[in-house]
Amino acid sequence: LWQRARFMMLLGLLLFPIGVLLQQAALLTVPDTEIPVSTPLGESIAQASSSSSLDEEAVADPAKKAAPLERDFVFPEAISFQGTVTNASRDALLFQIKSQRDIGRTRPYYSAARPLYLTATTFDILSEDGLSRSFAPEAIFHSKSGVGSDDWIVFDPSFKKDSVFQFKMKTRPILHEKKGGKGNLAYLLHDRRMVAMHYPSCRLDEEDQTALAEVSNSSMFEYQWLSQPVDPKTPLISSFRANPRYLSLPRAPEFRPWIEDAETLCQDLNNDALKLERILTHFQQDFRYDLNPSTANGIQAFQDFFEQRRGYCTYFAAATMMYLRANGIACRVATGFMVTDYSAAREAYIGRLPGHAWVEVLLEDGNWRAVEPTPTTLRMDAIAA
């Protein structure tokens, strides 16, 4: 009996690593790093599946008639300050995502304590009208094998296989306000720093990596991407080296008292990292999350945020960007989704409405790091209520 038990133990030890390797192979196929950067060509309609629900595990036959596109989930090109959030329900399930980071783990890698930030787009202008974007030309990328192929688009051919992580997304179309030449434009959400994407074609803003694909219906569609994690220990870029657009402050006189308050808050500090920490702490601890912070809109609603010290993520992100820039720290606002929920039944993370806004700071190596000014626990409680 002892010999038989010892044999079974040895057999189990041999089979366990084989099982882990098979699991990795089933999920991931990392592209060859020697694939050249795809040449910008023209526009093409992105391929989409015909399944209409995240409950359907298999992608439906694309030959079947797909549902017409309904513009239910649209991310704005500019954000105005509103006193009340509408449609903040978490009932709408938008996407599910699998991450290479979870392979071989007993608990999900991402959680409320370590969220996954999926970026749709960014905003670098703050004015009395709200948040908006500077003009950014888009490059059109196709996969190596051409339009309609199922291949990788590599944006950074210098990446190393052993330093990237792969993600697999299944999503409803989350649309851009504007339409493309052959259909609606849907955001291809991803984390920082994306180096490659597994999709036939996309439009990419190479400055902030806003990625868009043309879709013609409401079907679920899938894509994958590789990202190289940003090193959080990398120093912030010097204000002398940063692009001035990421240090620009509002010129309207209404903002002057807040800019002066930001300067006063950090006047005893001469270290950017310490300034960043103090500003984040200021908003996380001295303000509270509220989906209905004001009865006004526009600049008056932004003023109410400071006077009543309450608001939702857009206010926290916009105010933090202003405070950081007033102290010489290059930054911008990012919008998308903060993913924290893991579904054991789906073996995937799930994303729901509403979206989220946070701040990205520019690092010395040119990468961007997400920082969170919003009291996240209060945010989740308010949305769930």
N, C-alpha and C positions, 0 to 999 in steps of 0.2 A: 504493500500500500504506500509506503514511504517513497519507493522508487517511482511509482506511478504519479504521486502528487508532485514530486520534484520535476518529472518530465513535463507535466501540464504547466507548471510555473515557468519553466524554460521556454516552452512553446508560446505562452502568452507574451513573454518579454520579446520574443522574436517577431511576433505578428503585430504588436502595437505600433512600432515605427512604420511598418509597411502600410498600416491603415491610415496613419497620419499623412504619409506621402500620397496615397491614393486620394485622400480628401483634398489635398492641395491641388493635385492635377485636375480634379473634377471642376474646381472653381476657377483656376487661374491658368492663363497662357500668356506669359510675359513676352513682348515683342523683342526681336533682335535689336540691340542698341545701334547696329550699323545701318538701320533703316534711315534713309535721308529725309530731311524735312520736306514735306509735301509742298509743291509749287502752287502758289495762289493762281487759280484758273478762273472759274466763273461760278455761277450759282447752280444749285440743284435741289430738288425736292428730297428731304430726308425720308428714309424708309421708316415706317412705323408698323407696329403690330395691330391686329384687329381685335384684341381682347379689350373689354370695356370695364373690367373690374380687377382690382388688385387681388381678389380672391381666386382668380383664375391663374393657376401656376404656369400653365403652358401658354405660349404665344399662339394666338389663333392664326388660321390660314389667311395670309394677306390677300388672297384672291377673293375672299368673301367681302361683301359690301360693308364698308365701315361707316360708323355714325358720323353725321355732319359735325363740323367743329363748332362747339359752343364756347364762347369766350367767358367762361366762368372764373378761371384763375389767371388774372392778369396782373403782372408786376408793373407799377408805374415807372415812367421815364423820369419823372420828377415827383418829389414828395412835398406836399403842403402841410402846414401845421393845422391839425384839426383837434377840436376840443374833445371829441368823443370817437372811440373806435367802433366801427361797424363790422359786422361779419367776422367776429373774432372767435367763432366756435371752433372747437377742436374735433368736430364730427367728421369733417371732410378729410378722408385719407388720400393723400396725393401720391406718395411714392414709397417704395421699399428699397433698401440698399444693403448689400453685403460687402464686408470688408475683409481683406486679407489679414488684418490685425487680429481677427477673432479666431483664426485657425489654431487649434491646439490649446485654446483657453477654456477654462471652466466657467468663467464669467465674461459678459460682454466688455470689450475694451472701452467703449464710449458709454457715458452715463451723465447724470446731472452734474456730477463732480468733474467730469472730463468730457464736455460736449464736443460733437463734431459740427463744425461750422461749414455749411455748404453755401457758397456764394453764387448769387445770380448776377448782381452788378454792383457798382460802387458810385458814390457821389462825392465830389470834391469842392462844390460851391455851396456856401451858406449865405442866404440873403433874407430879406424880410418876407419873401415869398415862400421860403422853405429850402429844401435841398434839391440840387440839380447837378448835371454832369457837364464837364467841359467837352468840347467836340473831340471825338476820338474816331479816326478812320478805322474801318474794319478790313481785315484781310480774309479772303475766301480760301479755305484749305480743303483739299480732297485727299482721300486716302491714297496710298502708293499706287494701287491698281486702277485708280480712276473713279469716275462718278458711278455711284451705285454699288461699288464693291464693298465687301465686308472685311475691312482691313484697318490697320492702325494709322492714325495721323500723329506724327512725332513732332512736337514743337521745340524740344530741346534734345538734339541728338547726342549731347555729351553726358546724359544721365547714365547712372550705373544700375544694373539690375538689382544688386544687393542692397541698394539704398532707397528703393521706391516701394510703395504699397499700392495694391490694386483694389479698385472698388467696382462693383457691378450695380447699376441702377435700373429700376423698372418704374416708370413714372407716367402720370398723366401729363399732357402738355401744359406747362406753366408759361403763359404767353407774354410776349413783349407788346407794348401798346401799339407799335407800328407793325405794318405788314410787309412781308418781303415781296420780291418780284413774282414768285410762283406760289405763294401761300402765306400762312401765318408764321411768325417767328416764335419759336419756343426756346426758353432758356435751357441750357445744358448745365445743370448745377454741378459743382465740384468743390473740392477743398483746395487749400494752398499747399504746395505749389505744384500745379498740374504740369506734367512734362509730355504726356501723350494721351490720345483719346482713341477709343475703338468705336468709330462711327464713319459712315461713308463721306460726310461732308459737314462743315460747320463754318460759321462766320466767327472770327475771333478778333476782339480788341486786344492787341498784343501788349498794351500798357497795363490794363487791369484784368486781363484774361476773361472778360465777359464773353461767353460762348453761346451762340445761337444756331438753331437748326430750323429749316423750313418744314412745316407740317401741314397737312391738308385735311386732317380729320381729328376726332377726339380719341382715337385709339391709344391704348397704352403703347409705349415704345421703350426700348432698352438700349443702353450704351454702357461702356466701361471707360475708366480712365486710370492712369498711373500718376501718383503724386510723390514728390520728394519732400519729406517733412521739413518745415522751417525750424532751424535751431533757435530756441527761445533765448539762448545765452548770447546770441549775436548782438553787439551794441547797436543802439539807435544811430541813425545817420546824423551827421552834423548838419545844422541848419545852413551852413555855408555850401554844402555839397548837394543839398536836396533841391528838387524841382520847385520853383517858387509857387506853382499852383497848389502844392500841398502845404503851404504855409500862409496862403492868402486869407485875410480876415475880412468880414463884412465891413463895408464903408458906411452903411446907414447909421445915423447918430444914435438910434435906439440901442445898438449893440455896445456902444462905448462903455457904459457902466459895468457890463458883464466882462468885457475884455480887461478893464482895470481891476476888477475883482479877481480875475484869473491871475494877473500879474502879481497882485498882493498875496495871493494864496501861496505862491512859490518863491517869494522874493528872498527868502533866507536860504534857498537851495541853489547850488551851482552844478548839479549833476542831473542829466536828463532822465536817467532811470528813476531817481528819487522823485523828480517832478511828476513823472508818469504815475508812480505808485500813489503819490499824495492826491493827485487829481481823481484817479479811479476811486480811491477810498472816500473822497469828498462826496461823490455822487452816490456811491453804493451805500454809505452809512447815513448821510444827511438828507437824502431824498427817499421817497417811497414810490412804489409802482402803483399806477392807477390808470385804468382804461378810460376814465371820464374825468380828466383833470381840469377842464375848463368849459365854460358855456360859449366861449368865443372861438374864432378861427384866426389863422394868419399870425402876424407878429404879436397880437394881443394874447393869443394862446401860448406863445413862447414866453412872453412876459409872465403869464400866470404860472407857468412851470417853475420859474425862479421864485416868485412871490409865495406860492403855496407849497413849493418843494415837493411836487408830485407830478407824475406823468407816465407815459409809456415809452417803449424802447426808442422810438424815433427822436423824442425829446432828449433822452439820455445820450444818444449817440451824437446828435447835432451839438448839444452843449459841450460834451467832452471834446469833440473835434475843435471847437472854438477855444476852449481852455488850453488844450495842448498846443495849438498853433500860437496862441498868445505867449507861450513860454518857449517858442522856438522848436517845437517837436513836429516834424512832418507827419501828416496823417490824413486819413479820409474815412468816410462812412461806407460800410458795406451792408448790403441787404441780401437776404436769402432765408435760410432756415437753420435753426439751432437744433440739432438732432440729439435726443437723449433717450428715447424710448426704444426698447428692444423687444421684439415679439419672439418668444420661444417657439410658438407654433409655426411661424414663417421662417425661423432661423435667420432673421434679418431685422435691421432697424427700420422704423416706420416714421414717415413724415406727415404731419397734419398742418392745417391752418391753425393760427395765423402765421405769417412770416415773421422775421425778426430783423432788427438792425443793430449793428455793433460798430466798433471802430477798429481800423487797421493802422498800425504804425510802421513807418518805413525804416528798415534796418540798413546797417552799413554795407551789407553784401547785395543790396538791391531787392531783397525779398520783403514781404509784408507779413506782419504777425498780428493775429486777432487779439484784441483786448476787450474785456467785457465791463462796461460801466453800469449796466442795468442790474439792480438787485434781482438775481435770477430766481431765487426761491419765491420771492413775492410775486414775480411775474407768473410763474407756473400756478401758484395758488389763485391768482386773479383770473387767469384764463380758464382754469378748471371750475371756477365758481359758477 
